[in-house]
Amino acid sequence: MRLALDEAAHAASAGDVPVGALLLDPAGAVLAAGHNEREATGDPTAHAEVLALRRAAAKLGEWRLTGCTLVVTLEPCVMCAGALVQSRVRRVVYGARDEKAGAAGSLWDLVRDRRLNHRPEVIAGVLEAECSDRLTAFFRTR
């Protein structure tokens, strides 16, 4: 999670919401990283999670990220949760809960919806205070 927080700092320095993500292979090695780049790219889908998934898939040459773990500083939104389900990641680990847009247990629980064919494990609250504080500090300056 500390590496994901480092990624989040890159987003903040570019004026974007400080969210960082890493995709780990089944052995725990970092496959790819991402941070929010919506402001930098003008792309509404440039969330940290989506970018990390895209980069890992490109590196592996495979869209199925079976056995991988996504570590992200903020609970995934509906778009990112859908991408996680579609990519077949094994586990999602996040820091801060997102009561306004979270789709991994807070507002919705898309990733564990029994109607879907794949449901990753969710581990919430890892370094939650630090992740939350980073977001709060960013939005206070807005």
PyMOL commands that set and color helices and strands:
alter all, ss='L'
color gray80, all
select helices_A, chain A and resi 2-13+38-41+48-60+78-87+110-112+128-140
alter helices_A, ss='H'
color red, helices_A
select strands_A, chain A and resi 20-24+30-35+69-74+91-96+121-124
alter strands_A, ss='S'
color yellow, strands_A
deselect
rebuild
show_as cartoon
